[in-house]
Amino acid sequence: MTIKFFLAFGWFFISQTVQAQHVSAYFEKIRYNTATLTAFMAQMPKGGDLHHHYSGSVYAETYLDHVIGRNFFINRTTGEIASPDKSLNEPWATAATLKAEGLLEIYKQKLLAQWSVKDFNPVNSPSDRQFFDAFGKFGSAVAPTFNQGLIELKKRAIEENVSYIESMLTTIPSIIETADLNQYNQLLHESQTARDEQKTMQLLDTLYQAIMGRDIKRYSQRFNDSLITVYHKSLKLDDDRFAIRFQNFVIRSKDPVDLFKSLLLSCESDRNSDLIVGVNIVAPENGETSMADYWLHMMMFRYCHGKYPDLNFALHAGELVLGMVKPEELTWHINAAVHIGGARRIGHGVAIAYEKNVYDLLRYMSRNKIAVELNLSSNEFILNVKDDRHPIMLYKAFGVPITISSDDAGVLRTSLTEQYVLLAKRYKDISYADIKQFVYNSIRYSFISELPVKQRVLKDLDERFRIFEASILRVGKSGKSVSR
């Protein structure tokens, strides 16, 4: 029986290896035919989408349907929207008014163009401004559409053969007052200017003691109970084919005291929920406050790592390019996120080639399994970085774990499938085996905290690839003229 078992196991292993080799050969045959490659990637299991902003991943049409259905005010000039319970005059008009004037269809197209990159014209606005400005324009429609949006994302993920999403959903609301602590803004800026780590940590410790006594735990638990848990359970977001978890996040543009309060809320929320699996920091990295306070923000994450050692931080870092900021500002953000902020994953990491001691940093990331979340469409649109200007091959050469993500598929009018199509077409030295590894990385380097859930998703991914590769084997035998 033992001999039979090993013979059977050996035959299974050999057949699986041969099947993967055939799929790899077919992949190389079709990788420069966009339509055929798209069909391949659409069917391929894609594991998880780890760099995922909820509000930017829902397509603008969903927000637009809500705005029209609830008769929101629309600013005829800016494309901003406002709640229908307000009393606003020109240039504001309700959706019903625009419809009565016969202008609603025109404004629908205008809003789609302002809320996404649809029909983008670089003459009208720089690409990075077009992208980031969109969020403020549709922002008031985001929270009211959580039900519809989460179901939409789940349905699209299943259809796209994505089995897991780790989404940055929303900030944590609170009415915690900190005006009496505003003097710490100046004190923290002074300690930052001096790069005085000891003083900064002392100030943060004083702030921690002051802020934690102001219902941080109550507000974080209310957020967990009344928002995340309610939506997750009532919408039945987890099933045998799909799972979703969330990251809390803070916004870089805030003053230090306010940001630190948000960070403590995020960490407390994360610590007390299996559905919230990490903490991040968002907003344009090249913004004035983002750049001025970047070191201080990383010190805040370092402090919180000491208070919450079991939490995972996935930090946006290196979403910069030469010309966007001064050259010297490209040399340290990823280093700081890793070595000061304690990041377990880096979001974007586009400026890695400019980092001081870049090879040491890459070896450190590889050795410590600090993954990088790469977002090809996002990097191309916002930063104009693609092809060999993109550092993907640099990360790969040093063995840094790579994951492929969509970032903001709704605003960018893209999908995770398209990211893999771009990956295959642009980087000929990335093989099917590499791509398959990236897919598995998206689950292995996810922050799923429940071991049974992660094991289930990985086991399901094994089965998905078995079925997929068997189907491609049949296609490869019949599709003989699809390479060009």
N, C-alpha and C positions, 0 to 999 in steps of 0.2 A: 504493500500500500504506500509505503514511503517513497519507493522508486516511482510508482505511478504518479504520486503527487508531484514529485520534482519534474518528471517528464511533462506532465500537464502544465505545470507552472512555467517551465522552460519554453514550451511551445507557445503558451500565451504571450510571454515576454517577447519572443522572437516575432510572432505575428504582429504584435503591437508596434514593434520597432520597424518592421518592414512597412506597415501601414503608414507610420509617420514619415518614413523616407519617401514613399509615393506622394503623400500630401505635400511634402517639402518640394519635390520635383515639380509638381503641378503649380505650386505657388510661384516658383521661379519662372515658370513658363508664362504666367499671366500677370506678373507684378507691374508691367508697364502698360497694360490695357485697363484703363480706368473703370469702365463699365463691368468688365469681368472681375476685376479685383474687388470692386464694391460689392458684387454679389457674394464673393468669397468671404469678405470681412463682415457682411451683414449676417451671414449664417454662423460665423465663427463665435464661439463663446468668448465673452470679453471680461468675465469676472467682475471686478468692482470699478467704480468711478470714485476715486478718493479725493479729488480736488474738485469740489462741486458746490457752487453757491446756489442755494435754493431759488432766491428771487430772480437771479439771472438765468436760471435753467428753464423756468416756465416760459413758454413762448408768449410773445406780446399779445397775440390774439386772445389768449385766455383773460388777460387783464382788460383788454379792450371790450370783450363781451360783458364783463362785470361793470365796467364804467358806463356802458350804454344801457345795460339792463337796470342799473340802479340810478340812472339819470344824473350822473356826476356832472360837475362843472368842468369845462375844458377851456384852457387858455388858448385863444385863437392864435396868439403870437408864439408862445414858448413851448406849447405842447404839454404843459403841466396840467394836473388834474386836481380837483378839490371836492370834498364831500358835498353831497346834495343838500345837507342841512345848513350850509353856509348861505350868506346873502352877498352875492358878488355882482359887480357890474362889469361893463366892457373893460378889457377885451375878453372877459369870461362869458361863456354861454353854456347852457345846459345841453346835454346830448339831444334832448327833445327839441330844443330851439333850433339847433343845427339841422335836425331832421326836417323840421317844418320849413326851414329856409332852403331845403334841397342841397345842403352842404355836407351832410353827415358822411356820405361815402368818400368825399374828398378828404375830410378830416381823418377818417379811419386810415387812409393811406398815408397821410402826413404823420399821424401818431405812430404807425408801424415803423416808419422811417426814422422817427425821433427816438423811439423806444428800443431800437435794435440797430443792426448794421445793414438792414435791408435797404437797397438802393443807395448805399453810402456814396457820397460825393466828397472827395478830399478838399475840394475848393471851398466848401461850406464850413468845414470844421476839421481840425486835426483828428486823426483816428483815435488817439488816446482820450481826447476830450469827448468825442462822440460816444465812446464806450462808457466812460465813467459818468457822464452827464445823464445817460439814459435812466440810471437807477433812481435818481431824484425825481424824474418826471413821472414814472409809474409807481413810485414808492407807496402812495396811500392806497393802492389797490392790492398790495401784496398780502398783508395779514388777513383781510376779509376773504381771500380766495385760497387759504391754506387747504381746506378740504378738497376743493376741485384740483388745486395744483399738485398736491401730494398723490392723489389718485392718477392724475395725468402722467406724472413722472414714473410712477410704478408701472403703469400700463405700457408706456413707451420703453421702459427698461426691459420689460419682459419680451416685448416684440423685437427688441434690438439684441436679445441674448445677453443682457447685463443682469447679473444675479445679485449685486450688492451696490448700494449707494451710501456714501458717508457725506452727509450734506451739512453745510453751514446754513442753518435755518433762519435764526433771528437773534437779535440781542434780547437780554433779559430786562423786562420793564421793572422799574421801582420808583418810589418817590423819596428815596433816602437823601436827605439834605446834607451837604458837605461844605456849605458856604463858609462856615466858621473855620474850616481847614485850608482855606485858599492860600494862606501864607506859605504853605508847604510847596505850592507851585514854584515860587521863586527859590526857595531853599533847595529843592530838587534840581532846578535848572543850574543853580550855582555849583552843586556837587557834580553835576554832569559836565559842566565846563571844566572843572578841575580833574575830571575822571577819577574822582575819589570814591572808590568802591566801598570802603568801610563806612564813610559818612552817608553814602546813598543807602546802604543797607540799614543803617541806624534810623534814618528818616523814614524809610519804608516800614520798619518795624513799629515805629511810633504811630504811623498812619494806620497800620494793620490793627493795632490795639483800639484805635479810635473808631475805625469804620466797622469792625466786626461787632461792636456793641450797638449797632444801629440796624438791627433786623436783617442783616445779610442772609442769615440762614433761613429766615422765614420767607423772604422774597424768592430766594433760589428754590426752596421747596415748593412754593406756590407755582413757580414757573414749571417745575417738573410735573407737578400734579395736574395743573389746569390746562397745560398746553401740550407738552411732549407726550405724556402718558395718555391723555384723552385722545389726541389725534391718532397716535400710534395704535392704540387698542381699538378705538371705535371704527377706524378705517380699515382695520385688519391688514396693516401694511406688510407684516411678515407672513410668509407662507412657505411651502416646500420649494418654490421656484425663486423666491426673492426675499431679501432682507434689507432694511434701511436703519442706519444709526445716524446720530447727529453730532456735530461739533458746535460748541459755544464759541463766540468770538467777541473781540473788542475792536473798537474803531480807532485807528491811529491818529486821527485829527483832533482828539479831545485833549483838554488840559490834563496834566499829570494826575492830579487828585481824582478827577472824574474817571479817567481811564483806569486807574488803580482800583477804584470802587467797582467798575464793571468787570475787571479781571477777577476780583475776589468773588463777586456774584457768580461768574462763570465757573470758577474752580469749585466753589461749594456745590453748585448744581451738578457738575460733572462727578464729583465724589459720591453723590447720593443717587445716581441713576445709571443703570446698565445701558440705557438707550442713548445717553450722552457719553461719548467716548474720547473726546479731546477738546482742546482749547486752541484757538487760532487768533491771529490779528489781521485786520483787513483795512482797505482803503488804499488809494494810490501811494506807492512807496516813495514816489518822487514828490509828494506833497510837501508843502513848507514845514508843517509840524512833524510829519513823518520823518523827514530828513533831519530836522533839528533835534528831535527827541529819540532818534532810533536807538542810541546806546542806552538811554534811560529806560526805554520800553523793554529792551533785552534784560536789563537789570531787574525790572519788575517780574519778568518771567523766571529769572534765576531765584528771586526771593520766593515766589510762589512754588517753585520746585522744591524748596526746602520745607515749606509748609504742607505741600501736597505731593510727596515723592512718587506716588503711584500714578499720577496723571500723565497723559500723553499730550505733548505740544507739537502741532504741525504748523510751522510758521512760514508765512509768505516772506521770501527773502530773495534778493537778487533779481527782482522783476524790474530791471533797469537796463539801459543801453547807453553806449557812448553818445554824447550829444544831448541826452535827456538831463543829465546832471554833470557836475564837474568830474573829471577823470578820477581824482582821488576818492570820490564817493563810491566808486565801483569796486573798491579794493577790500572791503571789510564787512559788508552786510551779512553775507552767508557765514563767514567765520564767526561773527557775533551771534547769529541765530543758533549756531551749533555749539559753540564753546561757552557762550554766556547764557543764552536763552534756553539751552537744553532741548533744542528741537529734535524730535525723533523722525520727523519727515520735513523736507524742505519743499515749499510750493514755488514752482517756476524755476528758480535757480539759474536764470538766463545769464547773469553776469559772472558766472563762475570763473571764466578764463581770465578775468581781470583781478581776481582775488589775490591778496598777498599770500605768498607761500601756497599757491594753488595746489601743487602736487601733494604737499603734506595734508592739506585739507581734504583732497579727494581720497587719499589713502585712509585718513581717519574716518571719513564717511563710509568707505567700503568695509573697513575693519569693524566698525561699530554698527554696521547694518542700518545706517541712516539713509532712508530711501529719498528719492527725488521724484516729485510729481510734475511730469512734463505735459504741457498744454500747447499743442502745435498751432492750432488756429488762433488761439488767444495771443500767443507770442508773435505771430505774424501780423495780426491786425493792430494790436496795441503798440508793439515795439518795432515792427517791421523786421523781425528776426526770423529767418527760415533758412532752409538748405544748410550749407556748411557754416553759416554764421551761428547756427543753433548749436549748443554744446552737447547734444545728445551723445555723439560719438566719443566725446571727451569723458563723459560720465561712464559710458560703457567700457572704454579702454581701462579704466581704473577699477572696474567691478563694483561701482556704486549701484545699489538696487534701483531699478527704473520702473516707474509705473506711468501709464498713459491715461490722461484724464481729459474731461471736456471743459472744465472751468465754468463757463456761463453759456450753455448751449443755446438758450433762448435768445439772449442778446446777440450772440455771434451767428445765429441761424445755422447751427452745425449739429453734430451728433458725435457720440463716441466712435461709431463706425467710421465716420470720416477721418477721425484722428488716426485710426489704424491704416486707412487708405493712404493718407499723407505720409505716414511713417514708412510704409512699404515702398511707395514711389520715390521718395526723396533720399532714402538711405539704403543703397543697394548692398551694403555690407551687413545689414541687419537681416538675419535669416528668419525663416518660419520658426525654427527652434528658439531664437531670441524672442520673437514676438510672443510665442507661447509662454516663455519664462516671464515676460512682462505681465501677461494676463494673470499668471499664478502669483506674481509679486503683489498684485492689487488685492489679493485676499490675505496672503501671508503677512504683508506689511500694513494691513488694515488695523484699526484700533479696536476691533470687536473684542469685548472683554469676556463674553461668555464662551468658554472653550467649546461646549457642545454646538453652539451656533457656528463658530468658525469651522469646526470639523465637518459639520453638515454641508456648509457652503463649499468647502474643498472637495468633499466626496461627490457632491453634485457636479462640480466643475470637471472632475475626472470623467464622470459619465457623459456629460455634455460633449467633451472632446472626443470620447470614444465614438459617439454617434455621429458627430460632425466629420471626423476623419474618415469614417466608413462611408459617409455620403459623398465626400469629395473624391474618394477612391473610385466610386461609380461614375462620377462626373468626369474624372480624368481619363477614364477609359473611353468615354463617348465624345467628349469635347476636344476634338483634335485640331481645331483651327481658331483658337481664341487668344493666341498670344499677341497678335497685333490687330 
